Amino acid sequence: MVKGILKISPINKILISKYSLIAFFLTLLLFFSLFLKAESFAVATRHYLATDIGMKVLEEGGNAIDAAVAIAFALAVVNPSAGNLGGGGFMLIHLSDTDETLSIDYRERAPQKSFEKMFQDDLGNVIKGLSLNSILASGVPGTVSGMFYAADNFGTIDIKSLIQPSIDLAKNGFVLSDFQAKNLNKYKIKFSKNKESKEIFTRPNGFSGGEILIQQNLSRTLERIAQNGKEEFYSGDTAKKISNFFQINGGYLSLEDLNQYELRILSPVCGSYRDYKICSMAPPSSGGIALVQILNILENFELKEFDHNSERYLKTLISVMDYAYKDRAKHLGDPDFFDVPQDLLTSKKYAKDIYQQIQEKKLPSKANVTIVEGEETTHFSIIDKWGNAVSNTYTLNTAYGSGIIPTGTGILMNNEMDDFSSKPGYPNAYGLIGSEANKIQPKKTPLSSMSPVIIFQDEKPFLITGSPGGSTIITSVLQEIINVLDFQMSLEESSKKSRIHFQHLPDILFHEQFDESLIESLKKEKKLLNRKIGEIHSILLKDGGIEAFSDERRPDGKASSVYK
């Protein structure tokens, strides 16, 4: 017998043939199971129409980035309080083919004519409302630039078709929910200060649920952007409409500012927590560093041995939040203008030192360095059938931004300049103190809490999450992460759990509903304030399935998933 050749009997041939057939069918079954699993995808957003648009993109073969772009433009129409063309934000992207995770900083920038004392009078006193509701309140918007960059570099569908659903919604209108109608009526005074805002967003007797909201000028702007590309917004007719309006009305935002807007591609801040990899935004977001720092500290505790939302558990979270928010305010700002000690703040050793101080019941010293931004932000999470994932948070700052629409554009402008420190040591609109690191400078980006997150298990996306809520974003996302990773909760179960928020200063514990005895105990150490905290939109990939959930703290959200 020649070496390497095995002589096989007729019986063995039958057996081998039989087992080969079984092996073939098992292989075929595995192939189809993988194929079917690959057809699974999900979307979670604040508005059901945006979710439906995103799901349709995925169903028709688009990837997560295509869906994100379509959703972002749609939210600018159906969720005008936070969805936007006139604002900015952060997009975290995971690309399955290259196993790469990256982030796009398309946040607003301070106009070139802006300066540190622009919101102060001659005596150095901050002029109330100037950074929120005036023509000076707007930074240079980045959303259009961000969406085009994402589509051009990572998308698969012509952006014209991705913008078309938003054009249709603006032109033909959409039905206002009771919640949206009441919300628009709530800001009637803000809208009444601008001619176009008043025409679009107010009615003599107020809006009612079921009414159709039409935004014709916005539809025409979207049509021009779809036709002419991002240049339409930054140098074309739309850019000229925006800059002329600001010039005529005494604003600082100029055509040159729009021409020169540049987004940034940043490496995410990533850390480890137990068996998971956590990735979020780098500065000028404080979210990534703060989350990694907090989780590094909490890793020293056996949280799953605590009773969830017990006094011991909540006091542990309060202590950790206290340290992290002090560091956030003291050390974080735009890295192009301020040296951020990222390696220190995200190190396990630094976290261990803080853990020891907490064990010794030492509290961080109180310093007037706390920062917060407006709470009208919106988040969406997406995963496609190939495993590409997007976690995106963007904003106008406060509800409906400045309330100002440049004539003929339909675009609500942001009031992000209030996210800077109008004066170091002076409280902003929320009664919170600003720091030197976040002072106003031309072309600078204001500090943000926006925290789009992708968590990996075994190098694959496991949890995609994020939240609006200003400075409560970080703590809302944190509690979602702990609930899922430490306590193995479903997204729905996690969403129904009450949350807390503590941010060093002011010395107030914000909380949702807890037992009266627990509230009385917490009152002994902190001033308490009851309020809703966060609004999570998450996707969880677990046990071969997909769970998507939109927080029910606010109506109109929707999460959809397909699993085959």
LINPEUR-V279831 format. One record per residue. RES is the residue in one letter. SS is DSSP state (H for helix, E for strand, - for the rest). PSI is psi in radians with two decimals (999 if undefined). D_LAST is the distance of its C-alpha to the last C-alpha in Angstrom with 1 decimal. Layout:
BEGIN
res=RES ss=SS psi=PSI d_last=D_LAST
res=RES ss=SS psi=PSI d_last=D_LAST
END
This chain:
BEGIN
res=M ss=- psi=2.29 d_last=51.2
res=V ss=- psi=2.39 d_last=50.1
res=K ss=- psi=2.29 d_last=48.5
res=G ss=- psi=-0.14 d_last=44.7
res=I ss=- psi=2.20 d_last=44.5
res=L ss=- psi=2.28 d_last=43.6
res=K ss=- psi=2.24 d_last=45.1
res=I ss=- psi=2.31 d_last=42.6
res=S ss=- psi=2.83 d_last=43.8
res=P ss=H psi=-0.67 d_last=42.5
res=I ss=H psi=-0.80 d_last=41.0
res=N ss=H psi=-0.60 d_last=39.2
res=K ss=H psi=-0.70 d_last=37.9
res=I ss=H psi=-0.77 d_last=36.3
res=L ss=H psi=-0.78 d_last=34.7
res=I ss=H psi=-0.72 d_last=33.5
res=S ss=H psi=-0.69 d_last=32.1
res=K ss=H psi=-0.86 d_last=30.3
res=Y ss=H psi=-0.53 d_last=28.8
res=S ss=H psi=-0.69 d_last=28.0
res=L ss=H psi=-0.74 d_last=26.0
res=I ss=H psi=-0.79 d_last=24.1
res=A ss=H psi=-0.67 d_last=23.5
res=F ss=H psi=-0.80 d_last=22.4
res=F ss=H psi=-0.62 d_last=19.7
res=L ss=H psi=-0.73 d_last=18.6
res=T ss=H psi=-0.73 d_last=18.4
res=L ss=H psi=-0.73 d_last=16.5
res=L ss=H psi=-0.75 d_last=13.9
res=L ss=H psi=-0.74 d_last=13.8
res=F ss=H psi=-0.83 d_last=13.5
res=F ss=H psi=-0.61 d_last=10.5
res=S ss=H psi=-0.70 d_last=8.8
res=L ss=H psi=-0.69 d_last=10.0
res=F ss=H psi=-0.79 d_last=9.1
res=L ss=H psi=-0.70 d_last=5.3
res=K ss=H psi=-0.61 d_last=5.9
res=A ss=- psi=-0.25 d_last=8.2
res=E ss=- psi=0.09 d_last=6.3
res=S ss=- psi=2.45 d_last=6.1
res=F ss=E psi=2.90 d_last=9.4
res=A ss=E psi=2.73 d_last=11.9
res=V ss=E psi=2.43 d_last=15.5
res=A ss=E psi=2.12 d_last=18.3
res=T ss=E psi=3.06 d_last=21.8
res=R ss=- psi=-0.35 d_last=25.0
res=H ss=- psi=2.32 d_last=24.7
res=Y ss=H psi=-0.58 d_last=22.2
res=L ss=H psi=-0.67 d_last=23.3
res=A ss=H psi=-0.70 d_last=22.7
res=T ss=H psi=-0.76 d_last=19.2
res=D ss=H psi=-0.69 d_last=18.5
res=I ss=H psi=-0.78 d_last=20.1
res=G ss=H psi=-0.72 d_last=18.2
res=M ss=H psi=-0.66 d_last=14.8
res=K ss=H psi=-0.69 d_last=16.2
res=V ss=H psi=-0.77 d_last=17.4
res=L ss=H psi=-0.71 d_last=14.0
res=E ss=H psi=-0.55 d_last=12.4
res=E ss=- psi=0.20 d_last=15.5
res=G ss=- psi=0.02 d_last=15.2
res=G ss=- psi=2.84 d_last=17.4
res=N ss=- psi=-3.10 d_last=17.2
res=A ss=H psi=-0.58 d_last=17.7
res=I ss=H psi=-0.72 d_last=21.4
res=D ss=H psi=-0.83 d_last=21.4
res=A ss=H psi=-0.68 d_last=19.6
res=A ss=H psi=-0.76 d_last=22.1
res=V ss=H psi=-0.78 d_last=25.0
res=A ss=H psi=-0.72 d_last=24.0
res=I ss=H psi=-0.78 d_last=23.5
res=A ss=H psi=-0.77 d_last=26.8
res=F ss=H psi=-0.66 d_last=28.8
res=A ss=H psi=-0.72 d_last=27.2
res=L ss=H psi=-0.46 d_last=28.2
res=A ss=H psi=-0.39 d_last=31.7
res=V ss=H psi=-0.90 d_last=32.0
res=V ss=H psi=-0.21 d_last=30.2
res=N ss=- psi=1.10 d_last=31.0
res=P ss=- psi=-0.24 d_last=34.5
res=S ss=- psi=-0.42 d_last=35.7
res=A ss=- psi=-0.69 d_last=33.6
res=G ss=- psi=2.55 d_last=31.4
res=N ss=- psi=2.76 d_last=33.8
res=L ss=- psi=-0.42 d_last=35.5
res=G ss=E psi=0.36 d_last=38.7
res=G ss=- psi=-2.48 d_last=37.4
res=G ss=E psi=3.12 d_last=35.5
res=G ss=E psi=-2.72 d_last=33.2
res=F ss=E psi=2.38 d_last=31.1
res=M ss=E psi=2.19 d_last=27.8
res=L ss=E psi=2.22 d_last=26.2
res=I ss=E psi=2.33 d_last=24.0
res=H ss=E psi=2.20 d_last=22.2
res=L ss=E psi=2.03 d_last=21.7
res=S ss=- psi=-0.63 d_last=19.4
res=D ss=- psi=-0.72 d_last=21.3
res=T ss=- psi=-0.04 d_last=24.6
res=D ss=- psi=0.70 d_last=23.6
res=E ss=E psi=2.42 d_last=26.0
res=T ss=E psi=2.21 d_last=26.2
res=L ss=E psi=2.96 d_last=28.7
res=S ss=E psi=2.60 d_last=29.8
res=I ss=E psi=2.09 d_last=31.5
res=D ss=E psi=1.74 d_last=34.5
res=Y ss=- psi=0.61 d_last=35.1
res=R ss=- psi=2.79 d_last=37.2
res=E ss=- psi=2.68 d_last=40.4
res=R ss=E psi=2.62 d_last=43.7
res=A ss=- psi=2.38 d_last=47.2
res=P ss=- psi=2.71 d_last=49.3
res=Q ss=- psi=-0.46 d_last=52.1
res=K ss=- psi=-0.07 d_last=54.8
res=S ss=- psi=2.74 d_last=53.4
res=F ss=- psi=2.86 d_last=55.5
res=E ss=- psi=-0.70 d_last=55.6
res=K ss=- psi=0.42 d_last=57.9
res=M ss=- psi=-0.32 d_last=56.6
res=F ss=- psi=0.32 d_last=55.9
res=Q ss=E psi=2.66 d_last=59.2
res=D ss=- psi=-3.07 d_last=62.6
res=D ss=- psi=-0.35 d_last=65.9
res=L ss=- psi=0.03 d_last=66.4
res=G ss=- psi=0.17 d_last=63.0
res=N ss=- psi=2.40 d_last=61.5
res=V ss=E psi=2.26 d_last=57.9
res=I ss=- psi=1.98 d_last=57.9
res=K ss=- psi=2.29 d_last=55.5
res=G ss=- psi=-0.25 d_last=52.6
res=L ss=H psi=-0.61 d_last=53.3
res=S ss=H psi=-0.06 d_last=50.3
res=L ss=H psi=-0.80 d_last=48.0
res=N ss=H psi=0.16 d_last=49.2
res=S ss=- psi=3.07 d_last=51.5
res=I ss=- psi=-0.27 d_last=51.3
res=L ss=- psi=-0.06 d_last=51.5
res=A ss=- psi=-0.24 d_last=48.3
res=S ss=- psi=2.32 d_last=45.8
res=G ss=- psi=3.01 d_last=44.7
res=V ss=E psi=2.09 d_last=43.6
res=P ss=- psi=2.56 d_last=40.0
res=G ss=- psi=-0.09 d_last=37.3
res=T ss=H psi=-0.82 d_last=34.0
res=V ss=H psi=-0.75 d_last=34.5
res=S ss=H psi=-0.78 d_last=35.4
res=G ss=H psi=-0.75 d_last=32.4
res=M ss=H psi=-0.66 d_last=29.8
res=F ss=H psi=-0.68 d_last=31.5
res=Y ss=H psi=-0.78 d_last=31.7
res=A ss=H psi=-0.80 d_last=28.0
res=A ss=H psi=-0.77 d_last=27.2
res=D ss=H psi=-0.60 d_last=29.9
res=N ss=H psi=-0.45 d_last=29.1
res=F ss=H psi=-0.14 d_last=25.3
res=G ss=- psi=3.00 d_last=23.8
res=T ss=- psi=-0.09 d_last=22.9
res=I ss=- psi=2.49 d_last=23.8
res=D ss=- psi=2.22 d_last=27.4
res=I ss=H psi=-0.42 d_last=28.2
res=K ss=H psi=-0.77 d_last=30.0
res=S ss=H psi=-0.44 d_last=26.8
res=L ss=H psi=-0.53 d_last=25.4
res=I ss=H psi=-0.41 d_last=28.6
res=Q ss=H psi=-0.76 d_last=28.8
res=P ss=H psi=-0.62 d_last=26.8
res=S ss=H psi=-0.62 d_last=29.1
res=I ss=H psi=-0.81 d_last=32.1
res=D ss=H psi=-0.73 d_last=31.1
res=L ss=H psi=-0.68 d_last=30.6
res=A ss=H psi=-0.72 d_last=34.0
res=K ss=H psi=-0.80 d_last=35.8
res=N ss=H psi=-0.29 d_last=34.6
res=G ss=- psi=2.94 d_last=34.1
res=F ss=E psi=2.81 d_last=31.6
res=V ss=E psi=2.20 d_last=32.1
res=L ss=- psi=2.35 d_last=33.4
res=S ss=- psi=2.93 d_last=32.3
res=D ss=H psi=-0.72 d_last=35.1
res=F ss=H psi=-0.84 d_last=34.4
res=Q ss=H psi=-0.70 d_last=34.7
res=A ss=H psi=-0.81 d_last=37.8
res=K ss=H psi=-0.66 d_last=39.5
res=N ss=H psi=-0.74 d_last=38.6
res=L ss=H psi=-0.76 d_last=40.1
res=N ss=H psi=-0.59 d_last=43.2
res=K ss=H psi=-0.54 d_last=43.5
res=Y ss=- psi=0.47 d_last=44.2
res=K ss=H psi=-0.70 d_last=46.5
res=I ss=H psi=-0.74 d_last=49.5
res=K ss=H psi=-0.81 d_last=47.6
res=F ss=H psi=-0.57 d_last=46.6
res=S ss=H psi=-0.23 d_last=50.1
res=K ss=- psi=-0.11 d_last=51.6
res=N ss=- psi=2.29 d_last=49.9
res=K ss=H psi=-0.88 d_last=50.6
res=E ss=H psi=-0.64 d_last=47.2
res=S ss=H psi=-0.73 d_last=45.2
res=K ss=H psi=-0.76 d_last=47.4
res=E ss=H psi=-0.68 d_last=46.8
res=I ss=H psi=-0.77 d_last=43.0
res=F ss=H psi=0.19 d_last=42.3
res=T ss=- psi=2.71 d_last=45.2
res=R ss=- psi=2.57 d_last=46.5
res=P ss=- psi=-0.70 d_last=50.0
res=N ss=- psi=0.25 d_last=48.6
res=G ss=- psi=2.86 d_last=45.4
res=F ss=- psi=2.74 d_last=41.8
res=S ss=- psi=2.60 d_last=40.1
res=G ss=- psi=2.42 d_last=36.5
res=G ss=- psi=-0.27 d_last=35.3
res=E ss=- psi=2.71 d_last=37.5
res=I ss=E psi=2.21 d_last=36.3
res=L ss=E psi=2.04 d_last=36.8
res=I ss=- psi=2.42 d_last=37.6
res=Q ss=- psi=1.39 d_last=38.4
res=Q ss=H psi=-0.79 d_last=40.1
res=N ss=H psi=-0.64 d_last=41.6
res=L ss=H psi=-0.66 d_last=38.3
res=S ss=H psi=-0.71 d_last=36.7
res=R ss=H psi=-0.66 d_last=39.5
res=T ss=H psi=-0.77 d_last=39.2
res=L ss=H psi=-0.66 d_last=35.5
res=E ss=H psi=-0.73 d_last=36.4
res=R ss=H psi=-0.69 d_last=39.0
res=I ss=H psi=-0.74 d_last=36.7
res=A ss=H psi=-0.67 d_last=34.1
res=Q ss=H psi=-0.74 d_last=37.0
res=N ss=H psi=-0.10 d_last=39.0
res=G ss=- psi=-3.02 d_last=36.7
res=K ss=- psi=-0.40 d_last=37.3
res=E ss=H psi=-0.49 d_last=41.0
res=E ss=H psi=-0.71 d_last=41.2
res=F ss=H psi=-0.54 d_last=40.7
res=Y ss=H psi=-0.23 d_last=42.8
res=S ss=- psi=-0.16 d_last=45.6
res=G ss=- psi=-2.76 d_last=45.3
res=D ss=H psi=-0.69 d_last=46.4
res=T ss=H psi=-0.75 d_last=44.0
res=A ss=H psi=-0.70 d_last=45.4
res=K ss=H psi=-0.65 d_last=48.9
res=K ss=H psi=-0.75 d_last=48.2
res=I ss=H psi=-0.90 d_last=47.0
res=S ss=H psi=-0.68 d_last=49.8
res=N ss=H psi=-0.72 d_last=52.5
res=F ss=H psi=-0.79 d_last=51.6
res=F ss=H psi=-0.68 d_last=51.8
res=Q ss=H psi=-0.81 d_last=55.1
res=I ss=H psi=-0.60 d_last=56.7
res=N ss=- psi=0.22 d_last=55.7
res=G ss=- psi=0.35 d_last=56.9
res=G ss=- psi=2.98 d_last=53.6
res=Y ss=- psi=-0.42 d_last=53.1
res=L ss=- psi=2.20 d_last=49.8
res=S ss=- psi=2.96 d_last=50.9
res=L ss=H psi=-0.63 d_last=49.8
res=E ss=H psi=-0.69 d_last=50.5
res=D ss=H psi=-0.79 d_last=48.1
res=L ss=H psi=-0.77 d_last=45.4
res=N ss=H psi=-0.66 d_last=46.4
res=Q ss=- psi=0.10 d_last=46.3
res=Y ss=- psi=2.33 d_last=43.0
res=E ss=- psi=2.26 d_last=41.1
res=L ss=- psi=3.02 d_last=37.8
res=R ss=E psi=2.40 d_last=37.3
res=I ss=E psi=2.06 d_last=34.6
res=L ss=E psi=2.61 d_last=34.7
res=S ss=- psi=2.32 d_last=33.5
res=P ss=- psi=2.77 d_last=31.6
res=V ss=E psi=2.09 d_last=33.3
res=C ss=E psi=2.52 d_last=31.4
res=G ss=E psi=-3.11 d_last=32.4
res=S ss=E psi=2.55 d_last=31.2
res=Y ss=E psi=1.92 d_last=30.7
res=R ss=- psi=-2.05 d_last=30.5
res=D ss=- psi=0.29 d_last=27.7
res=Y ss=E psi=2.69 d_last=26.1
res=K ss=E psi=2.25 d_last=27.0
res=I ss=E psi=2.15 d_last=27.6
res=C ss=E psi=2.34 d_last=28.0
res=S ss=E psi=-2.89 d_last=29.4
res=M ss=- psi=2.48 d_last=32.1
res=A ss=- psi=2.91 d_last=35.5
res=P ss=- psi=2.46 d_last=38.7
res=P ss=- psi=0.14 d_last=39.5
res=S ss=E psi=2.45 d_last=36.8
res=S ss=- psi=-0.13 d_last=38.0
res=G ss=H psi=-0.84 d_last=34.5
res=G ss=H psi=-0.87 d_last=33.5
res=I ss=H psi=-0.79 d_last=36.9
res=A ss=H psi=-0.76 d_last=37.2
res=L ss=H psi=-0.80 d_last=33.8
res=V ss=H psi=-0.73 d_last=34.4
res=Q ss=H psi=-0.82 d_last=37.9
res=I ss=H psi=-0.79 d_last=36.9
res=L ss=H psi=-0.62 d_last=34.2
res=N ss=H psi=-0.72 d_last=36.8
res=I ss=H psi=-0.80 d_last=39.2
res=L ss=H psi=-0.39 d_last=36.9
res=E ss=- psi=-0.37 d_last=35.9
res=N ss=- psi=-0.19 d_last=39.4
res=F ss=- psi=2.59 d_last=38.6
res=E ss=- psi=1.36 d_last=36.7
res=L ss=H psi=-0.62 d_last=34.9
res=K ss=H psi=-0.22 d_last=32.8
res=E ss=H psi=-0.19 d_last=36.2
res=F ss=- psi=2.65 d_last=37.1
res=D ss=- psi=2.24 d_last=36.3
res=H ss=- psi=2.32 d_last=33.9
res=N ss=- psi=0.43 d_last=36.0
res=S ss=- psi=2.97 d_last=39.1
res=E ss=H psi=-0.75 d_last=42.4
res=R ss=H psi=-0.75 d_last=42.3
res=Y ss=H psi=-0.86 d_last=38.8
res=L ss=H psi=-0.69 d_last=39.6
res=K ss=H psi=-0.54 d_last=42.9
res=T ss=H psi=-0.81 d_last=41.3
res=L ss=H psi=-0.72 d_last=38.9
res=I ss=H psi=-0.78 d_last=41.9
res=S ss=H psi=-0.76 d_last=44.0
res=V ss=H psi=-0.75 d_last=41.3
res=M ss=H psi=-0.68 d_last=40.6
res=D ss=H psi=-0.87 d_last=44.4
res=Y ss=H psi=-0.78 d_last=44.9
res=A ss=H psi=-0.69 d_last=41.9
res=Y ss=H psi=-0.51 d_last=42.9
res=K ss=H psi=-0.79 d_last=46.5
res=D ss=H psi=-0.66 d_last=45.4
res=R ss=H psi=-0.84 d_last=43.1
res=A ss=H psi=-0.62 d_last=46.0
res=K ss=H psi=-0.68 d_last=48.6
res=H ss=H psi=-0.20 d_last=46.8
res=L ss=- psi=2.47 d_last=44.1
res=G ss=- psi=-2.95 d_last=44.5
res=D ss=- psi=2.08 d_last=43.9
res=P ss=- psi=-0.28 d_last=44.2
res=D ss=- psi=-0.23 d_last=46.1
res=F ss=- psi=-0.23 d_last=48.9
res=F ss=- psi=2.36 d_last=48.7
res=D ss=- psi=1.82 d_last=48.4
res=V ss=- psi=2.13 d_last=45.4
res=P ss=- psi=1.12 d_last=45.6
res=Q ss=H psi=-0.79 d_last=41.9
res=D ss=H psi=-0.71 d_last=42.4
res=L ss=H psi=-0.90 d_last=44.6
res=L ss=H psi=-0.48 d_last=42.4
res=T ss=- psi=0.15 d_last=39.3
res=S ss=- psi=2.57 d_last=41.1
res=K ss=H psi=-0.61 d_last=40.6
res=K ss=H psi=-0.77 d_last=44.4
res=Y ss=H psi=-0.72 d_last=44.9
res=A ss=H psi=-0.69 d_last=42.3
res=K ss=H psi=-0.67 d_last=44.1
res=D ss=H psi=-0.74 d_last=47.4
res=I ss=H psi=-0.71 d_last=46.0
res=Y ss=H psi=-0.77 d_last=44.6
res=Q ss=H psi=-0.70 d_last=48.1
res=Q ss=H psi=-0.67 d_last=49.7
res=I ss=H psi=-0.73 d_last=47.3
res=Q ss=H psi=-0.56 d_last=48.3
res=E ss=- psi=0.11 d_last=51.9
res=K ss=- psi=0.58 d_last=51.2
res=K ss=- psi=2.36 d_last=52.3
res=L ss=- psi=2.58 d_last=51.1
res=P ss=- psi=2.53 d_last=50.8
res=S ss=- psi=2.56 d_last=53.8
res=K ss=- psi=2.19 d_last=53.4
res=A ss=- psi=2.52 d_last=53.7
res=N ss=- psi=1.26 d_last=53.4
res=V ss=- psi=0.57 d_last=50.5
res=T ss=- psi=2.49 d_last=47.5
res=I ss=- psi=2.54 d_last=45.4
res=V ss=- psi=2.65 d_last=42.7
res=E ss=- psi=3.02 d_last=41.1
res=G ss=- psi=2.77 d_last=40.1
res=E ss=- psi=-0.11 d_last=37.2
res=E ss=E psi=1.36 d_last=35.7
res=T ss=E psi=2.88 d_last=32.9
res=T ss=E psi=2.56 d_last=29.3
res=H ss=E psi=2.59 d_last=26.2
res=F ss=E psi=2.63 d_last=22.6
res=S ss=E psi=2.48 d_last=19.8
res=I ss=E psi=2.48 d_last=17.0
res=I ss=E psi=2.44 d_last=14.4
res=D ss=- psi=3.13 d_last=12.9
res=K ss=- psi=-0.20 d_last=10.3
res=W ss=- psi=-0.10 d_last=13.4
res=G ss=- psi=0.10 d_last=14.4
res=N ss=- psi=2.45 d_last=17.3
res=A ss=E psi=2.56 d_last=18.3
res=V ss=E psi=2.31 d_last=20.9
res=S ss=E psi=2.01 d_last=23.0
res=N ss=E psi=2.29 d_last=25.7
res=T ss=E psi=2.23 d_last=28.6
res=Y ss=E psi=2.92 d_last=31.4
res=T ss=E psi=2.87 d_last=34.3
res=L ss=E psi=-0.02 d_last=37.6
res=N ss=E psi=-1.90 d_last=39.1
res=T ss=- psi=3.01 d_last=40.4
res=A ss=- psi=2.16 d_last=39.1
res=Y ss=- psi=0.38 d_last=39.4
res=G ss=- psi=-2.34 d_last=41.2
res=S ss=- psi=-0.19 d_last=44.9
res=G ss=- psi=0.06 d_last=44.5
res=I ss=- psi=2.27 d_last=46.1
res=I ss=E psi=2.04 d_last=44.9
res=P ss=- psi=2.34 d_last=46.9
res=T ss=- psi=2.24 d_last=48.4
res=G ss=- psi=0.03 d_last=46.3
res=T ss=- psi=-0.54 d_last=43.1
res=G ss=- psi=0.11 d_last=41.1
res=I ss=- psi=2.02 d_last=40.1
res=L ss=E psi=2.27 d_last=40.6
res=M ss=E psi=2.58 d_last=42.1
res=N ss=- psi=2.86 d_last=41.4
res=N ss=- psi=0.84 d_last=44.0
res=E ss=H psi=-0.27 d_last=42.9
res=M ss=H psi=-0.35 d_last=46.5
res=D ss=H psi=-0.27 d_last=46.7
res=D ss=H psi=-0.30 d_last=44.4
res=F ss=- psi=2.95 d_last=47.3
res=S ss=E psi=1.94 d_last=50.3
res=S ss=- psi=-0.52 d_last=52.8
res=K ss=- psi=2.15 d_last=55.3
res=P ss=- psi=2.24 d_last=54.8
res=G ss=- psi=-0.05 d_last=55.4
res=Y ss=- psi=2.36 d_last=54.8
res=P ss=E psi=2.51 d_last=52.1
res=N ss=- psi=-2.80 d_last=49.7
res=A ss=- psi=-0.37 d_last=48.4
res=Y ss=- psi=0.22 d_last=46.8
res=G ss=- psi=0.35 d_last=49.9
res=L ss=- psi=2.67 d_last=48.7
res=I ss=E psi=2.44 d_last=50.7
res=G ss=- psi=2.86 d_last=50.2
res=S ss=- psi=2.89 d_last=51.0
res=E ss=H psi=-0.63 d_last=52.9
res=A ss=H psi=-0.40 d_last=49.9
res=N ss=H psi=0.44 d_last=48.3
res=K ss=E psi=2.79 d_last=51.3
res=I ss=- psi=2.29 d_last=51.2
res=Q ss=- psi=2.54 d_last=51.7
res=P ss=- psi=2.40 d_last=51.2
res=K ss=- psi=0.11 d_last=47.8
res=K ss=- psi=2.68 d_last=46.6
res=T ss=- psi=2.27 d_last=43.2
res=P ss=- psi=2.61 d_last=43.4
res=L ss=- psi=2.56 d_last=41.8
res=S ss=E psi=2.73 d_last=38.5
res=S ss=- psi=-0.04 d_last=36.3
res=M ss=- psi=2.26 d_last=33.0
res=S ss=- psi=1.15 d_last=30.6
res=P ss=- psi=2.36 d_last=27.2
res=V ss=E psi=2.44 d_last=25.6
res=I ss=E psi=2.19 d_last=23.0
res=I ss=E psi=2.38 d_last=23.0
res=F ss=E psi=2.48 d_last=22.0
res=Q ss=E psi=2.20 d_last=21.5
res=D ss=- psi=0.70 d_last=22.1
res=E ss=- psi=0.16 d_last=22.4
res=K ss=E psi=2.55 d_last=18.8
res=P ss=E psi=2.30 d_last=18.2
res=F ss=E psi=-0.82 d_last=17.9
res=L ss=E psi=2.19 d_last=19.3
res=I ss=E psi=2.12 d_last=19.9
res=T ss=E psi=2.95 d_last=22.6
res=G ss=- psi=3.02 d_last=25.8
res=S ss=E psi=2.64 d_last=28.1
res=P ss=- psi=3.12 d_last=31.1
res=G ss=- psi=0.33 d_last=34.3
res=G ss=- psi=-2.33 d_last=37.0
res=S ss=- psi=-0.24 d_last=38.4
res=T ss=H psi=-0.10 d_last=36.1
res=I ss=H psi=-0.87 d_last=33.0
res=I ss=H psi=-0.82 d_last=33.7
res=T ss=H psi=-0.54 d_last=34.2
res=S ss=H psi=-0.83 d_last=31.2
res=V ss=H psi=-0.69 d_last=28.8
res=L ss=H psi=-0.84 d_last=30.7
res=Q ss=H psi=-0.53 d_last=30.2
res=E ss=H psi=-0.77 d_last=26.4
res=I ss=H psi=-0.83 d_last=26.4
res=I ss=H psi=-0.75 d_last=28.6
res=N ss=H psi=-0.73 d_last=26.8
res=V ss=H psi=-0.81 d_last=23.5
res=L ss=H psi=-0.72 d_last=25.1
res=D ss=- psi=-0.64 d_last=28.1
res=F ss=- psi=0.07 d_last=27.3
res=Q ss=- psi=0.68 d_last=23.6
res=M ss=- psi=2.67 d_last=23.0
res=S ss=- psi=2.88 d_last=19.8
res=L ss=H psi=-0.69 d_last=20.0
res=E ss=H psi=-0.76 d_last=21.1
res=E ss=H psi=-0.76 d_last=23.7
res=S ss=H psi=-0.75 d_last=24.9
res=S ss=H psi=-0.54 d_last=25.4
res=K ss=H psi=-0.14 d_last=27.5
res=K ss=- psi=2.42 d_last=29.9
res=S ss=- psi=2.58 d_last=33.1
res=R ss=- psi=2.81 d_last=33.9
res=I ss=E psi=2.87 d_last=37.2
res=H ss=E psi=2.23 d_last=38.6
res=F ss=- psi=2.33 d_last=41.7
res=Q ss=- psi=0.63 d_last=42.9
res=H ss=- psi=-1.10 d_last=46.4
res=L ss=- psi=2.44 d_last=48.2
res=P ss=- psi=2.85 d_last=48.9
res=D ss=- psi=1.10 d_last=49.3
res=I ss=E psi=2.32 d_last=47.0
res=L ss=E psi=1.95 d_last=44.0
res=F ss=E psi=2.41 d_last=41.5
res=H ss=E psi=2.79 d_last=39.5
res=E ss=- psi=-2.63 d_last=37.3
res=Q ss=- psi=2.20 d_last=38.0
res=F ss=- psi=2.90 d_last=39.4
res=D ss=- psi=2.53 d_last=41.7
res=E ss=H psi=-0.66 d_last=45.2
res=S ss=H psi=-0.65 d_last=46.7
res=L ss=H psi=-0.73 d_last=44.4
res=I ss=H psi=-0.78 d_last=45.3
res=E ss=H psi=-0.66 d_last=49.0
res=S ss=H psi=-0.75 d_last=48.7
res=L ss=H psi=-0.52 d_last=47.0
res=K ss=H psi=-0.41 d_last=49.8
res=K ss=- psi=-0.41 d_last=52.3
res=E ss=- psi=-0.44 d_last=51.1
res=K ss=- psi=2.64 d_last=49.4
res=K ss=E psi=2.33 d_last=49.8
res=L ss=E psi=2.60 d_last=46.6
res=L ss=E psi=2.14 d_last=44.9
res=N ss=E psi=2.27 d_last=42.2
res=R ss=- psi=2.86 d_last=39.5
res=K ss=- psi=2.48 d_last=35.8
res=I ss=- psi=2.02 d_last=34.4
res=G ss=- psi=3.05 d_last=31.5
res=E ss=- psi=1.54 d_last=28.4
res=I ss=E psi=2.41 d_last=25.3
res=H ss=E psi=1.88 d_last=22.1
res=S ss=E psi=2.76 d_last=19.7
res=I ss=E psi=2.28 d_last=16.2
res=L ss=E psi=2.19 d_last=15.7
res=L ss=E psi=1.87 d_last=13.5
res=K ss=E psi=2.40 d_last=14.3
res=D ss=- psi=0.68 d_last=13.6
res=G ss=- psi=0.05 d_last=10.3
res=G ss=E psi=3.11 d_last=9.0
res=I ss=E psi=2.27 d_last=10.1
res=E ss=E psi=2.24 d_last=12.9
res=A ss=E psi=2.43 d_last=14.8
res=F ss=E psi=2.34 d_last=18.2
res=S ss=E psi=2.26 d_last=21.2
res=D ss=- psi=2.37 d_last=24.6
res=E ss=- psi=0.12 d_last=26.3
res=R ss=- psi=-0.36 d_last=29.7
res=R ss=- psi=2.34 d_last=29.7
res=P ss=- psi=2.97 d_last=28.5
res=D ss=- psi=-0.24 d_last=26.4
res=G ss=- psi=2.79 d_last=23.7
res=K ss=E psi=2.39 d_last=20.0
res=A ss=E psi=2.33 d_last=16.8
res=S ss=E psi=2.54 d_last=13.5
res=S ss=E psi=2.65 d_last=10.0
res=V ss=E psi=2.19 d_last=6.6
res=Y ss=- psi=2.06 d_last=3.8
res=K ss=- psi=999 d_last=0.0
END
